[in-house]
């Protein structure tokens, strides 16, 4: 993907497979390697992170297209989109300060062309995406599977193994 200066890795799966749960386990394991992690989570819902009555909410309601909240601890930017088309990953990546990160993880955007790990739970009875998506480098599953030759099988319930795979795949040696 253009304009990405650091490794970018997506997690693709059917809803209910456990993408967010796995990411909450993986991120601390990757942080043990002293990696600075960015994350983009795609949502198909009209979510709200602001609260009615707060100054930032009132300013958006007044018509501000972008509102930035800043403190000594964090920054949040709320941007209003005109819902004419689906957002694309490249536009979201442009927002990240990539120089402050070592790896960007992505949950969702599974139809876009970038490196991904597919998650698969046999009980959900979903078809494998890796047969159609050449960007899938591994499948993390709770059962053994027949996979394309170039796709590595990983155990879904072993996040430590997945973290090591990611570190090795992207050559993300521990920073000193």
Backbone as ProteinMPNN parsed JSONL, in Angstrom:
{"seq_chain_A": "XXXXXXXXXXXXXXXXXXXXXXXXXXXXXXXXXXXXXXXXXXXXXXXXXXXXXXXXXXXXXXXXXXXXXXXXXXXXXXXXXXXXXXXXXXXXXXXXXXXXXXXXXXXXXXXXXXXXXXXXXXXXXXXXXXXXXXXXXXXXXXXXXXXXXXXXXXXXXXXXXXXXXXXXXXXXXXXX", "coords_chain_A": {"N_chain_A": [[0.856, -1.177, 0.0], [0.561, 2.182, -0.841], [2.306, 5.068, 0.487], [2.814, 4.042, 2.998], [5.093, 3.64, 5.437], [5.939, 1.855, 7.267], [5.588, -1.522, 8.594], [2.434, -3.02, 7.856], [-0.344, -4.732, 8.931], [-3.162, -6.661, 8.544], [-6.16, -8.072, 10.02], [-8.38, -10.419, 9.146], [-11.669, -11.666, 9.063], [-14.789, -13.398, 9.607], [-17.57, -11.824, 11.238], [-17.692, -12.139, 14.752], [-15.688, -13.968, 15.046], [-13.56, -13.349, 16.652], [-11.677, -11.262, 16.39], [-11.128, -8.75, 17.692], [-10.773, -9.632, 20.321], [-8.504, -11.297, 20.025], [-6.647, -9.353, 19.168], [-6.461, -7.752, 21.481], [-5.053, -9.462, 23.06], [-2.723, -9.871, 21.575], [-1.475, -7.329, 21.277], [-0.26, -6.513, 23.848], [1.707, -8.534, 23.919], [3.249, -7.97, 21.67], [4.124, -5.482, 22.446], [5.919, -6.233, 24.405], [8.145, -6.665, 22.919], [9.101, -4.199, 22.637], [7.798, -2.694, 20.725], [6.157, -0.064, 19.01], [2.849, 0.399, 18.617], [0.279, 0.958, 16.291], [-3.217, 1.143, 15.619], [-5.952, 0.471, 13.517], [-9.359, 0.307, 13.435], [-11.995, -0.809, 11.628], [-15.367, 0.117, 11.29], [-18.705, -0.739, 10.579], [-20.756, 0.614, 11.545], [-22.602, 3.501, 12.644], [-20.915, 5.011, 14.744], [-20.417, 6.665, 17.932], [-18.172, 8.567, 19.698], [-18.052, 10.756, 21.198], [-19.689, 12.81, 23.705], [-23.009, 13.873, 24.293], [-23.606, 17.218, 25.289], [-21.002, 17.775, 26.09], [-18.298, 20.073, 25.424], [-16.9, 19.565, 23.001], [-18.732, 18.003, 21.585], [-20.813, 19.827, 21.291], [-19.568, 21.739, 19.693], [-19.121, 20.305, 17.337], [-21.798, 19.797, 16.683], [-22.498, 22.355, 16.089], [-21.373, 22.657, 13.645], [-18.66, 22.236, 13.029], [-16.313, 20.562, 11.055], [-14.076, 19.093, 11.746], [-12.855, 18.226, 14.898], [-10.464, 18.594, 17.354], [-9.349, 17.161, 20.252], [-7.182, 17.781, 22.884], [-4.77, 16.929, 25.284], [-2.285, 16.709, 27.884], [-1.924, 14.028, 27.912], [-3.171, 12.639, 25.771], [-4.443, 12.688, 22.354], [-7.299, 13.291, 20.419], [-8.966, 13.119, 17.384], [-11.866, 14.076, 15.856], [-13.577, 13.557, 13.032], [-15.994, 14.572, 10.8], [-17.693, 12.843, 8.298], [-19.154, 13.016, 5.063], [-21.548, 10.795, 4.263], [-21.117, 9.473, 1.551], [-19.636, 7.552, 0.308], [-17.876, 4.483, 0.988], [-15.294, 4.463, 3.426], [-11.734, 4.451, 2.787], [-8.792, 2.51, 3.412], [-6.238, 3.65, 2.888], [-6.635, 6.437, 3.119], [-7.113, 6.625, 5.842], [-4.714, 5.751, 6.928], [-3.06, 7.876, 6.339], [-3.489, 9.643, 8.372], [-2.131, 8.739, 10.604], [0.79, 9.247, 12.621], [3.317, 8.024, 11.39], [6.05, 7.947, 11.902], [6.222, 7.659, 14.593], [5.605, 5.086, 15.119], [6.023, 1.473, 14.95], [4.656, -0.6, 13.842], [1.574, -1.107, 12.228], [-1.541, -2.268, 12.985], [-4.499, -3.657, 11.623], [-7.924, -3.925, 11.876], [-10.389, -5.229, 10.064], [-11.345, -3.808, 6.853], [-11.058, -5.818, 4.973], [-11.334, -6.29, 2.255], [-9.456, -4.823, 0.951], [-6.195, -4.424, -0.573], [-3.644, -5.524, 1.133], [-1.217, -6.84, 3.429], [-2.331, -9.617, 5.338], [-3.604, -11.522, 8.149], [-5.689, -14.234, 8.351], [-8.433, -15.092, 10.393], [-9.965, -17.996, 11.645], [-12.681, -19.849, 12.736], [-13.85, -23.022, 13.24], [-16.436, -23.664, 14.137], [-18.058, -21.607, 13.223], [-18.46, -22.099, 10.595], [-17.625, -20.831, 8.157], [-16.482, -19.924, 4.858], [-13.038, -20.172, 3.806], [-11.04, -17.299, 3.362], [-8.542, -17.125, 2.276], [-8.161, -18.51, -0.097], [-9.051, -16.889, -2.07], [-7.934, -14.403, -1.602], [-4.932, -13.117, -2.2], [-3.299, -11.705, -0.53], [-3.275, -12.71, 1.986], [-1.248, -13.977, 4.424], [-1.143, -15.843, 6.396], [-3.161, -18.204, 8.207], [-4.934, -18.228, 11.117], [-6.255, -20.624, 13.026], [-8.668, -22.672, 14.8], [-8.644, -25.301, 14.241], [-6.947, -27.886, 12.331], [-6.177, -27.178, 8.898], [-6.526, -27.412, 5.304], [-4.505, -25.517, 3.29], [-3.504, -22.922, 0.936], [-0.248, -23.281, -0.546], [1.57, -21.167, 0.025], [0.6, -20.044, 2.327], [0.772, -19.802, 5.749], [-0.078, -21.928, 8.504], [-1.423, -21.14, 11.647], [-1.953, -21.488, 15.169], [-4.923, -20.493, 16.47], [-5.571, -20.12, 19.169], [-3.215, -19.571, 20.451], [-1.802, -16.936, 21.175], [0.806, -16.069, 21.72], [2.416, -17.446, 19.902], [1.459, -16.373, 17.52], [2.253, -13.691, 17.858], [5.062, -13.983, 17.819], [5.34, -14.947, 15.204], [4.539, -12.651, 13.749], [6.516, -10.764, 14.53], [8.803, -12.029, 13.504], [8.109, -12.323, 10.762], [7.977, -9.679, 9.815], [10.469, -8.877, 10.503], [10.964, -7.53, 12.963], [12.896, -6.801, 15.126], [13.687, -6.732, 18.618], [13.703, -3.535, 20.055], [16.235, -1.418, 21.324]], "CA_chain_A": [[0.0, 0.0, 0.0], [1.387, 3.379, -0.967], [2.388, 5.996, 1.612], [3.002, 3.355, 4.276], [6.535, 3.527, 5.611], [6.195, 0.826, 8.272], [4.746, -2.705, 8.347], [0.987, -2.918, 7.993], [-0.869, -6.089, 8.993], [-4.583, -6.731, 8.819], [-6.78, -9.28, 10.548], [-9.623, -10.577, 8.399], [-12.481, -12.799, 9.517], [-16.213, -13.154, 9.765], [-17.982, -11.257, 12.51], [-17.841, -13.134, 15.806], [-14.547, -14.889, 15.06], [-12.694, -12.991, 17.771], [-10.59, -10.377, 15.967], [-10.797, -7.796, 18.748], [-10.249, -10.4, 21.464], [-7.13, -11.678, 19.711], [-5.801, -8.158, 19.151], [-6.202, -7.321, 22.861], [-4.027, -10.38, 23.581], [-1.499, -9.704, 20.788], [-0.814, -6.033, 21.468], [0.707, -6.55, 24.952], [2.818, -9.42, 23.559], [4.099, -7.213, 20.745], [4.741, -4.415, 23.252], [7.065, -6.833, 25.099], [9.274, -6.529, 21.988], [9.358, -2.758, 22.602], [7.223, -2.153, 19.502], [5.141, 0.986, 19.117], [1.761, -0.165, 17.822], [-0.892, 1.734, 15.905], [-4.311, 0.248, 15.259], [-7.135, 1.02, 12.858], [-10.495, -0.629, 13.489], [-13.079, -0.386, 10.741], [-16.706, -0.173, 11.794], [-19.781, -0.506, 9.625], [-21.827, 1.254, 12.3], [-22.484, 4.933, 12.897], [-20.537, 5.047, 16.152], [-20.226, 7.975, 18.553], [-17.243, 8.517, 20.827], [-18.238, 11.991, 21.936], [-20.86, 12.757, 24.585], [-23.874, 15.061, 24.258], [-23.397, 18.142, 26.403], [-19.586, 18.15, 26.165], [-17.963, 21.164, 24.516], [-16.534, 19.041, 21.68], [-19.977, 17.582, 20.939], [-21.54, 21.05, 20.937], [-18.862, 22.381, 18.582], [-19.441, 19.508, 16.14], [-23.208, 20.044, 16.372], [-22.566, 23.705, 15.514], [-20.955, 22.577, 12.25], [-17.232, 21.997, 12.805], [-16.064, 19.296, 10.357], [-13.066, 18.379, 12.512], [-12.625, 18.705, 16.256], [-9.32, 17.93, 17.972], [-9.249, 17.276, 21.707], [-5.77, 17.598, 23.202], [-4.315, 17.106, 26.656], [-0.905, 16.242, 28.062], [-1.927, 12.569, 27.888], [-3.61, 12.051, 24.504], [-5.11, 13.538, 21.369], [-8.352, 12.634, 19.646], [-9.504, 13.93, 16.303], [-13.163, 13.601, 15.394], [-13.825, 14.118, 11.706], [-17.309, 14.241, 10.256], [-17.688, 12.497, 6.882], [-20.425, 12.978, 4.344], [-21.598, 9.359, 3.946], [-21.4, 9.213, 0.143], [-18.923, 6.339, -0.102], [-17.188, 3.787, 2.074], [-13.941, 4.973, 3.661], [-10.67, 3.552, 2.346], [-7.703, 2.376, 4.375], [-5.139, 4.584, 2.586], [-6.961, 7.744, 3.696], [-6.986, 6.548, 7.304], [-3.286, 5.636, 7.231], [-2.449, 9.197, 6.212], [-3.69, 10.358, 9.628], [-1.166, 8.266, 11.601], [2.171, 9.725, 12.666], [4.023, 6.769, 11.204], [7.395, 8.008, 12.477], [6.106, 7.316, 16.011], [5.121, 3.711, 15.198], [6.813, 0.407, 14.331], [3.74, -1.549, 13.219], [0.165, -0.731, 12.258], [-2.467, -3.395, 12.894], [-5.775, -3.226, 11.061], [-9.055, -4.84, 12.014], [-11.347, -4.875, 9.03], [-10.851, -3.451, 5.515], [-10.567, -7.081, 4.437], [-11.37, -6.33, 0.795], [-8.375, -4.01, 0.395], [-4.973, -5.184, -0.85], [-2.501, -5.368, 2.031], [-0.845, -8.071, 4.133], [-3.321, -9.962, 6.36], [-3.76, -12.835, 8.755], [-7.093, -14.598, 8.428], [-8.833, -15.857, 11.569], [-10.997, -18.957, 11.255], [-13.225, -20.744, 13.771], [-14.605, -24.079, 12.566], [-17.837, -23.65, 14.563], [-18.804, -20.591, 12.478], [-18.742, -22.679, 9.284], [-17.411, -19.812, 7.124], [-15.446, -20.309, 3.887], [-11.737, -19.533, 3.974], [-10.78, -16.174, 2.47], [-7.186, -17.222, 1.73], [-8.18, -19.072, -1.447], [-9.381, -15.795, -2.991], [-7.16, -13.2, -1.272], [-3.498, -13.418, -2.27], [-2.596, -10.913, 0.481], [-3.295, -13.429, 3.26], [0.041, -14.66, 4.626], [-1.313, -16.918, 7.379], [-4.496, -18.424, 8.751], [-4.946, -18.671, 12.506], [-7.473, -21.412, 13.133], [-8.781, -23.56, 15.951], [-8.571, -26.679, 13.726], [-6.044, -28.003, 11.175], [-6.838, -26.851, 7.63], [-5.786, -27.455, 4.045], [-4.311, -24.124, 2.9], [-2.581, -22.728, -0.179], [1.138, -23.569, -0.16], [2.275, -19.991, 0.539], [-0.093, -19.558, 3.52], [1.172, -20.509, 6.974], [-1.133, -22.203, 9.487], [-1.096, -20.787, 13.024], [-2.974, -21.885, 16.138], [-5.682, -19.318, 16.88], [-5.606, -19.98, 20.625], [-1.857, -19.38, 20.96], [-1.398, -15.592, 20.762], [2.263, -15.924, 21.797], [2.943, -17.939, 18.632], [1.11, -15.367, 16.513], [3.122, -12.531, 18.069], [6.397, -14.34, 17.314], [5.229, -15.0, 13.75], [4.503, -11.273, 13.263], [7.844, -10.178, 14.744], [9.723, -12.653, 12.547], [7.693, -12.06, 9.394], [8.326, -8.301, 9.485], [11.822, -8.627, 10.994], [10.827, -6.476, 13.97], [13.745, -7.167, 16.265], [13.469, -5.919, 19.815], [14.412, -2.264, 20.046], [16.978, -1.126, 22.562]], "C_chain_A": [[0.896, 1.232, 0.0], [1.293, 4.251, 0.279], [2.468, 5.316, 2.974], [4.493, 3.069, 4.404], [6.93, 2.438, 6.605], [5.306, -0.38, 7.976], [3.279, -2.459, 8.706], [0.439, -4.339, 7.928], [-2.339, -6.068, 9.386], [-4.998, -8.065, 9.395], [-8.167, -9.363, 9.935], [-10.36, -11.81, 8.891], [-13.938, -12.391, 9.533], [-16.482, -12.542, 11.138], [-18.158, -12.38, 13.531], [-16.694, -14.119, 15.904], [-13.589, -14.586, 16.207], [-11.525, -12.102, 17.397], [-10.163, -9.441, 17.101], [-10.203, -8.508, 19.965], [-8.797, -10.796, 21.222], [-6.205, -10.468, 19.738], [-5.503, -7.658, 20.566], [-5.187, -8.237, 23.547], [-2.689, -10.147, 22.881], [-0.748, -8.417, 21.11], [0.134, -6.045, 22.663], [1.92, -7.446, 24.647], [3.779, -8.726, 22.601], [4.802, -6.066, 21.475], [5.928, -4.947, 24.058], [8.327, -6.787, 24.238], [9.643, -5.062, 21.795], [8.838, -2.102, 21.321], [6.174, -1.092, 19.825], [4.047, 0.629, 18.106], [0.691, 0.887, 17.535], [-1.977, 0.75, 15.505], [-5.43, 1.037, 14.6], [-8.204, -0.056, 12.914], [-11.605, -0.056, 12.628], [-14.416, -0.778, 11.36], [-17.717, 0.12, 10.704], [-20.94, 0.237, 10.286], [-21.58, 2.752, 12.411], [-22.188, 5.099, 14.386], [-20.366, 6.49, 16.627], [-19.277, 7.827, 19.721], [-17.357, 9.76, 21.7], [-19.516, 11.891, 22.779], [-21.692, 14.032, 24.449], [-23.658, 15.921, 25.506], [-21.953, 18.574, 26.563], [-19.301, 19.243, 25.137], [-17.664, 20.658, 23.102], [-17.777, 18.604, 20.912], [-20.752, 18.809, 20.454], [-20.888, 21.747, 19.747], [-19.091, 21.628, 17.273], [-20.876, 19.768, 15.708], [-23.389, 21.427, 15.746], [-22.063, 23.731, 14.075], [-19.479, 22.378, 11.996], [-17.036, 20.624, 12.161], [-15.038, 18.442, 11.091], [-12.915, 19.044, 13.87], [-11.458, 17.899, 16.826], [-9.341, 18.22, 19.465], [-7.816, 16.948, 22.083], [-5.547, 17.81, 24.694], [-2.86, 16.668, 26.722], [-0.798, 14.73, 27.897], [-2.311, 11.958, 26.543], [-4.236, 13.105, 23.609], [-6.171, 12.698, 20.666], [-8.841, 13.613, 18.584], [-10.816, 13.297, 15.856], [-13.44, 14.333, 14.085], [-15.178, 13.637, 11.215], [-17.164, 13.966, 8.761], [-19.093, 12.668, 6.322], [-20.543, 11.544, 3.828], [-21.985, 9.062, 2.491], [-20.721, 7.951, -0.355], [-18.25, 5.73, 1.116], [-15.776, 4.359, 2.215], [-12.919, 3.964, 3.156], [-9.521, 3.61, 3.338], [-6.609, 3.403, 4.131], [-5.4, 5.965, 3.191], [-6.791, 7.741, 5.213], [-5.518, 6.456, 7.719], [-2.585, 6.991, 7.184], [-2.546, 9.999, 7.513], [-2.634, 9.973, 10.676], [0.179, 8.986, 11.492], [3.051, 8.49, 12.599], [5.431, 6.78, 11.803], [7.389, 7.645, 13.964], [5.677, 5.866, 16.213], [6.098, 2.741, 14.536], [5.943, -0.554, 13.529], [2.327, -0.991, 13.322], [-0.657, -1.995, 12.045], [-3.82, -2.861, 12.426], [-6.81, -4.315, 11.29], [-10.12, -4.391, 11.029], [-10.644, -4.498, 7.733], [-10.381, -4.697, 4.775], [-10.587, -7.165, 2.918], [-10.28, -5.476, 0.143], [-7.093, -4.837, 0.315], [-3.832, -4.765, 0.076], [-2.344, -6.666, 2.807], [-1.822, -8.355, 5.284], [-3.095, -11.357, 6.93], [-5.262, -13.076, 8.853], [-7.331, -15.381, 9.714], [-10.003, -16.748, 11.167], [-11.376, -19.819, 12.453], [-14.134, -21.745, 13.071], [-16.093, -24.006, 12.897], [-18.684, -22.63, 13.802], [-19.131, -21.029, 11.052], [-18.676, -21.652, 8.149], [-16.353, -20.289, 6.134], [-14.148, -19.551, 4.162], [-11.554, -18.439, 2.927], [-9.467, -16.346, 1.714], [-7.133, -17.801, 0.322], [-8.447, -17.99, -2.485], [-8.504, -14.56, -2.783], [-5.678, -13.549, -1.208], [-2.675, -12.634, -1.252], [-2.588, -11.585, 1.854], [-2.024, -14.264, 3.374], [-0.074, -15.839, 5.583], [-2.786, -17.016, 7.752], [-4.319, -18.936, 10.172], [-6.294, -19.343, 12.737], [-7.464, -22.273, 14.389], [-8.803, -25.03, 15.544], [-7.531, -26.727, 12.604], [-6.825, -27.778, 9.881], [-5.927, -27.141, 6.449], [-5.727, -26.015, 3.539], [-3.459, -24.047, 1.64], [-1.134, -22.858, 0.32], [1.841, -22.375, 0.48], [1.686, -19.452, 1.849], [0.265, -20.434, 4.71], [-0.037, -20.757, 7.867], [-0.611, -21.863, 10.87], [-2.25, -21.216, 13.919], [-3.64, -20.623, 16.694], [-5.612, -19.07, 18.385], [-4.218, -19.908, 21.257], [-1.341, -18.008, 20.524], [0.106, -15.36, 20.824], [2.917, -16.359, 20.492], [2.645, -16.949, 17.51], [2.001, -14.137, 16.638], [4.521, -12.806, 17.538], [6.404, -14.41, 15.793], [5.287, -13.585, 13.167], [5.874, -10.621, 13.376], [8.831, -10.732, 13.723], [9.377, -12.301, 11.103], [8.135, -10.655, 8.938], [9.72, -7.901, 9.955], [11.835, -7.45, 11.978], [11.611, -6.866, 15.217], [13.504, -6.21, 17.419], [14.339, -4.672, 19.774], [15.114, -2.044, 21.388], [16.82, 0.328, 22.938]], "O_chain_A": [[1.868, 1.307, 0.752], [0.32, 4.18, 1.029], [2.214, 5.952, 3.997], [5.077, 2.353, 3.59], [8.113, 2.135, 6.767], [4.366, -0.272, 7.188], [2.944, -1.802, 9.692], [0.722, -5.071, 6.979], [-2.71, -5.526, 10.427], [-4.285, -9.061, 9.276], [-9.018, -8.504, 10.164], [-9.76, -12.863, 9.109], [-14.278, -11.209, 9.479], [-15.708, -12.728, 12.077], [-18.703, -13.438, 13.216], [-16.716, -15.013, 16.749], [-12.884, -15.478, 16.678], [-10.472, -12.181, 18.029], [-8.98, -9.352, 17.427], [-9.239, -8.029, 20.561], [-7.955, -10.65, 22.107], [-5.099, -10.545, 20.272], [-4.397, -7.185, 20.825], [-4.536, -7.83, 24.508], [-1.638, -10.218, 23.516], [0.479, -8.419, 21.205], [1.276, -5.61, 22.506], [3.034, -7.143, 25.073], [4.994, -8.884, 22.718], [5.94, -5.724, 21.155], [6.849, -4.19, 24.365], [9.441, -6.86, 24.755], [10.409, -4.724, 20.892], [9.368, -1.081, 20.883], [5.412, -1.215, 20.784], [4.292, 0.567, 16.901], [0.259, 1.611, 18.432], [-1.674, -0.37, 15.092], [-5.807, 2.117, 15.055], [-7.982, -1.191, 12.492], [-12.092, 1.048, 12.873], [-14.568, -1.88, 11.889], [-17.598, 1.114, 9.988], [-21.978, 0.462, 9.664], [-20.442, 3.203, 12.279], [-23.098, 5.301, 15.189], [-20.194, 7.408, 15.825], [-19.539, 7.05, 20.639], [-16.82, 9.805, 22.807], [-20.325, 10.986, 22.579], [-21.153, 15.138, 24.484], [-23.544, 15.412, 26.621], [-21.694, 19.641, 27.12], [-19.974, 19.332, 24.11], [-18.118, 21.246, 22.121], [-17.859, 18.819, 19.702], [-21.279, 18.821, 19.341], [-21.584, 22.288, 18.887], [-19.239, 22.247, 16.219], [-21.152, 19.94, 14.52], [-24.317, 21.646, 14.967], [-22.292, 24.704, 13.356], [-19.067, 22.351, 10.836], [-17.544, 19.626, 12.673], [-15.114, 17.214, 11.066], [-12.856, 20.269, 13.976], [-11.467, 16.669, 16.783], [-9.348, 19.377, 19.887], [-7.285, 15.929, 21.64], [-6.071, 18.753, 25.286], [-2.275, 16.297, 25.704], [0.305, 14.203, 27.757], [-1.834, 10.876, 26.201], [-4.519, 14.23, 24.022], [-5.946, 11.527, 20.362], [-9.094, 14.785, 18.866], [-10.859, 12.114, 15.518], [-13.523, 15.561, 14.042], [-15.466, 12.44, 11.218], [-16.577, 14.77, 8.038], [-20.087, 12.486, 7.025], [-19.711, 11.117, 3.027], [-23.036, 8.479, 2.226], [-21.17, 7.343, -1.326], [-18.08, 6.387, 2.142], [-15.141, 4.698, 1.216], [-13.196, 2.766, 3.102], [-9.305, 4.618, 4.011], [-6.095, 3.979, 5.09], [-4.482, 6.592, 3.718], [-6.372, 8.74, 5.797], [-5.122, 7.018, 8.74], [-1.619, 7.218, 7.913], [-1.769, 10.929, 7.729], [-2.284, 10.785, 11.533], [0.641, 9.292, 10.393], [3.48, 7.969, 13.628], [5.949, 5.726, 12.174], [8.442, 7.356, 14.532], [5.411, 5.45, 17.341], [6.892, 3.127, 13.678], [6.437, -1.245, 12.638], [1.927, -0.47, 14.363], [-0.489, -2.701, 11.051], [-4.227, -1.757, 12.788], [-6.598, -5.477, 10.942], [-10.679, -3.301, 11.153], [-9.476, -4.833, 7.537], [-9.405, -4.638, 4.026], [-9.922, -8.027, 2.344], [-10.192, -5.414, -1.084], [-6.926, -5.82, 1.038], [-3.146, -3.774, -0.174], [-3.254, -7.494, 2.829], [-2.113, -7.477, 6.096], [-2.497, -12.232, 6.303], [-6.008, -12.242, 9.367], [-6.526, -16.235, 10.083], [-10.909, -16.323, 10.451], [-10.525, -20.432, 13.096], [-15.081, -21.357, 12.387], [-16.928, -24.258, 12.029], [-19.905, -22.773, 13.74], [-19.965, -20.421, 10.381], [-19.557, -21.608, 7.29], [-15.418, -20.987, 6.526], [-14.162, -18.436, 4.683], [-11.874, -18.629, 1.754], [-9.294, -15.781, 0.634], [-6.146, -17.597, -0.385], [-8.105, -18.157, -3.656], [-8.35, -13.754, -3.7], [-5.228, -14.201, -0.266], [-1.474, -12.871, -1.121], [-1.96, -11.081, 2.785], [-1.754, -15.134, 2.545], [0.779, -16.727, 5.592], [-3.548, -16.056, 7.632], [-3.647, -19.941, 10.406], [-7.342, -18.702, 12.651], [-6.414, -22.563, 14.962], [-8.961, -25.908, 16.392], [-7.261, -25.698, 11.984], [-7.996, -28.147, 9.784], [-4.703, -27.119, 6.578], [-6.76, -25.366, 3.376], [-2.762, -25.006, 1.308], [-0.847, -22.571, 1.482], [2.638, -22.562, 1.399], [2.222, -18.5, 2.417], [0.083, -21.651, 4.68], [-0.919, -19.905, 7.978], [0.502, -22.244, 11.233], [-3.393, -21.295, 13.471], [-2.982, -19.789, 17.316], [-5.595, -17.919, 18.82], [-4.062, -20.155, 22.453], [-0.529, -17.921, 19.602], [0.635, -14.545, 20.068], [3.862, -15.723, 20.025], [3.49, -16.717, 16.646], [2.457, -13.599, 15.629], [5.108, -11.952, 16.874], [7.366, -13.98, 15.158], [6.005, -13.346, 12.196], [6.344, -9.994, 12.427], [9.61, -9.977, 13.141], [10.271, -12.011, 10.307], [8.606, -10.478, 7.814], [10.117, -6.742, 9.829], [12.614, -6.508, 11.835], [11.028, -7.221, 16.241], [13.165, -5.042, 17.226], [15.537, -4.735, 19.499], [14.62, -2.447, 22.441], [17.37, 0.768, 23.949]]}, "name": "protein", "num_of_chains": 1, "seq": "XXXXXXXXXXXXXXXXXXXXXXXXXXXXXXXXXXXXXXXXXXXXXXXXXXXXXXXXXXXXXXXXXXXXXXXXXXXXXXXXXXXXXXXXXXXXXXXXXXXXXXXXXXXXXXXXXXXXXXXXXXXXXXXXXXXXXXXXXXXXXXXXXXXXXXXXXXXXXXXXXXXXXXXXXXXXXXXX"}
